[in-house]
Amino acid sequence: MTTNDHQRVRRGMDTDSIHKDLQDHLNFTLAKDQEGASQLDFYQALAYTIRDRLIDRWLQTRKTHKKNKVKRVYYLSLEFLMGRVLHSNVQNLNIEKEVRSAVEEHGLDYETLRNEEVDMGLGNGGLGRLAACFIDSMATLNIPAYGYGIRYNYGIFRQEIEKGRQVEQPDDWLKWGNIWEVPRNNLQFQVNFGGRVEMGKDDKGNLCPRWVDAHPVIGIPYDVPIVGYGGKTVNTLRLWTAHAHEDFDFEDFNKGDYINAVEHKVTAENLTKVLYPNDLHYLGKELRLRQQYLFVSCSLQDIIARFKDECDDWNEFPDRVAIQLNDTHPSLAVPELMRILVDEEGLGWDHAWSLSLRTLAYTNHTLMPEALEKWSVELIEKLLPRHLQIIYEINQRFIKDIAAKFPGDMHRIGRMSIIEEGEHRQVRMAHLAIVGSHSTNGVAEIHTELLKERVVPDFAAMYPERFNAKTNGITQRRWLLDCNPDLAELITETIGDGWITDLKQVAKLKPLADDRAFCDRFAQVKFAAKKRLSDFMNAEWDWETDPTWIFDVQIKRLHEYKRQLMNAIHIVILYNRLRKNPDMDFHPQLFLFGAKAAPGYFMAKLIIKLINNIGDMINRDESVRHKLRVHFLPNYRVTLAEKLIPATEVSEQISTAGTEASGTGNMKFMLNGALTIGTMDGANVEMAQEVGRENMFIFGLDAAEAKALSENYDPYAYYQQDEEVREALDLIFSDHFSILERGIFEPIRHALLEGGDRYLLLADLPAYRAAQEEVQRIYKDREEWTRRAVLNTACSGKFSSDRTISEYAEKIWGTKPPRK
């Protein structure tokens, strides 16, 4: 074999090399021939072929990082909602044309093969999708980084809709394996649970704690290569799976106790079976805490092992390592890092605390106090007795600092303490994360201000220098280049391809919002996307949809604060109007919903039922279905979002002001030319600053107004004074939409009219209705609508995750790309 041939094997980026390697993998990796292979076989052969082209770059990236003694970023997140990765890898390697040609030479269709891939089941919603965008940006920006998470055997459940209700089915995403991962069985880290702490003495006679009689579990990593655009850097997503310390207990087996002989193995491996187990019951809570500690401990042990392999001076630790905690789920990193540094490495407390503080940073993702994670002292003491001691020590020192800065303010100490006193004492994990980190960032400007003003104001007063805003972003490579190739091609043809790695360049499109020819092409691209979505929904669910209608879409996790219920009530208002006047001037409007509710979230699941029942009634009513239809798309996921977002014209971002931290769906819609109907909440505020409120449909109370109203709010008064709202609610609660299940929506009536309408739906409904009327008015002026759509795309440059990650790197992590 010549040198040139050797370089082409598993490395060549030309069509012939890819074609040959695809055939080789089909024959020698999968042991299939062309005639006997299924579409799944061909997909797997292609995936292996693309993976080969990542491996060489992956190895070179690690070699470069080690040679240059880089500072690495370690992004700890319990979720990474990756979606499908075949095409994103092909795109980032810049070999799409060659891959398509190689596939065609085999008589295959590339799009068909892409559809054989299943979404990686590693995330739940926005938190996980954000993490996926971030690791794409880190690789594209050549920032040395590892993502750390859990390799869940079963991801977020597969949602089915039966008689309008959500039914959860297992998401067995690993059924056919995961070609993109590489198991690292040689890297195994022991993680302990339970046991007790006893005091011993070190070599110098000093008292030192020893964690003894613990029950060990082994964490083994599976690595996924993450390639940046252009293929220069391939970083690593390292996912942990749990294994038993000993697979088999021969003593139990020899006694004839075959069940107990493998019990520990089964119990250990259950740790990483399911994404976020339902924590309504004690065992669910315990399993979730075990998951969090396994993931944190394995990650920190791995980070420290890599550091010690390259450096022997602990003072350099913060100069070599930056650890970002994505929400409170990894906040056990604070006591775990201290445990390793003090107990295992022998550092003094003050030295260890200084290193830990300068290394750890925390991202907060919520404004809702009840969503801030807490763990009972009793449970932590049972599972992690040494960590509870460390948390107590951290808290005692912290309380002294509070007392020194705010003398005599005992109430402040009670509010700020990491330990929440009461009948059942709890550890406030957000407090622990803030105290143990040098940086606490919010994920939008308004979120950060409200975080400091409302959620943790005492901490903002104590550590003003630690708080900062890092507005979330999305990767334009996934959410435009990949999912909307027609629009991407139009933009590239018009302004060049620089926007793929510098989204600010889309600002060059602003003057073209008044260019009739460009706007016509832009509108044609949107219509084609609507046609593709219509064809997909008709083929998948037998829904007859018309691409000339307004496509109004609300896709996100189902939660009361996101107010899918307000959208549904407004649809009933439209239904009532059309029943009274079927020929009224109303451009036909299709409302699409996609959402999963947490399995134990009763009200969210009931709202799903209501939306489906409303849709079922409207879609069968001949008097209105010619102008109004409603569909709930089951099993919402990344792949479905990639079909919906390019086709959307009205983006629903209608959370109660002051509740949504940021949102990223709003950014994806904006980038793809949808117009936002939304409140001044989360990143909507900054979107309005970029594109102008006049090019969105902003409505309702702002955060300050919502807070003021909620203190003396009477939802029943709003119900009584607005006839259309009252008629819509009365129709729902008369069982018009639940004729065979009478009374099932009574909890919704109670929550709105007697339970205080916590999220101010009835207060904002009139303004929302007016905004929807404005949608109707503007949509009839197709030139004006398209002008605004173009401006939304042109003004979306700020919302790239590349910009977000650049800010993290410069202002929090202190890291730069390595030298070549």
C-alpha angles and dihedrals in degrees: 000000000000123000089251092052090049091053091052096051107099089341108061115112096197125101095252094053093047091046092051095046092048089055092046093052091048090053105033106025099038098023092227133129127218095261098047098043123108126214087260090055091052091048090052092048090051092047091052088049093053092043090056089059090054096049098068091049090044093056092045091051092054091046091051093048093050093045092052094045089230128190105247127210116222112198110198113198132152088213136052109170097195102163113195116342108186096088095038089055091048091049095046090050089051093231103115094118092049093046093050091050093048091050092048090052087061089054092251136128116238094209091053091052091048089057092058090070118093125216113262106252096222103115149047108207144306096352092058095041090051090053090051091052091047096054090048089054094046090056093044091050090048093240112158104242148153125201114211124201145127126285098226114198089207118032131196105328123270105250121222125180115221118178088341095307129115112247118188119222127180115271100221094183092158093057092115095029127250114274093191096064129083116203115224101201091164090065108072127160126193117228120190131212132185123353123109142270121249128181117242135163130255126221091280094051095255119144112253132175121244124198104218141172091026124155110241129217124186123229117206121188129228113197126213119192115233111200123199123221109283092027096253097123127035111187127185135254104199115198124190127221124188125237132177118262087231120019096207137027105215092187092060091041093052089051089056094251096132095165096055090043090073099024096102091050091052093045093049095048092048087070093081100028100098135034110243101340116227104274099196088109131051094250090053091052091048092050091050092051090048089052092051094050095045090053094045096044095047091047094050093045089052093047092050093046090054091047093050091048089059104030139029099194116088090198087072093056097100089045091056102033134052117178119194117197109211100211123324096300092093094039091113082078087085097064093030094056089047091049092053095045096045105031101032105025096036098231120154116254097249093047092047092047092051091052093045094047093051092047104047126073128178133213117203117208105180143063094190113099092207089057092059105106121248130178126199116251088227093058095046090048090052096048104025110022095163092050091054089056090051092048089052090051092049090049095049092052091044092052089054089053091051091049091050094051097038106028116205096004099129093163089059090052090052092050094047102039114119087224115067109211123217142097088312110031115218139191112235102220096193090055089050091050094049094047092046098047134072092216134039114183134186120213101236134024095251092042091055093049092048090045089057095041102041115011106040106003093148091058092047088054092047097044109019091157092059098060122086142151124244108176112217122248143189131228110253089204092069099030100046114005093046105031100034108034094162093058091041090054092049092050093046092048089051105042105007129255099285090105090072090076099017110042093182086079091075085078085082086075094065096091089050092065084085095043107104096202094050092045091052090054091045090053091048090054091052092048091050090053090050090050092051091050091047091051091048094050092046092051094043102041106006092247116157106219129169118218091210089070124090108267106217113183136188112180121164141096112311108249131144093239091057086061104219082155092065089052090051094049090051090052088056088052089055090046091055092048093051093046089056094043114016091177097053118135100268128137107228111262130198116203115203125189130188122177145130122218121212107261093244097043102105099182094047091052090048090054089053088053091050093050091050093047092049090049093048092053096043095044092055096043107101092199094064110016091088088069108020133044135163129199132178111207111216125227098018110204141145094282091053091047089055088061097042103045099060090050098047120109100172116042114201111217099156107144118146107273110260097029108078112076095205119309124214100202087072089059094048092053092046092051090053095051103262121142116234124232102193154125126261091266135125115337091347085085093059092041088057090050090053102043100021127252089257089068093053132052101244117180145160139024121342121225096270093046092047092051092048093048094047090062092065106015126152109186091182090065090057089048092052098045099049113066097193093049091046092050092049093050093044090053092052094047093044086070093247087139094037104042092147095042104044118197097010093126094052091106089060091051090049093048092051103039105023105019095060100258089255095199096047097240095154092047092054099036097089091051091045090051090051091050090052089051088054089051088056092048096049095042090062088062097067095184092054093045092052092046089056092044091054090049091052091055092043093051097046096088095105092060100069116121085224088070092046094050092046088057093048091048095049102036106029112018101034093214134137137189112277124252116265 
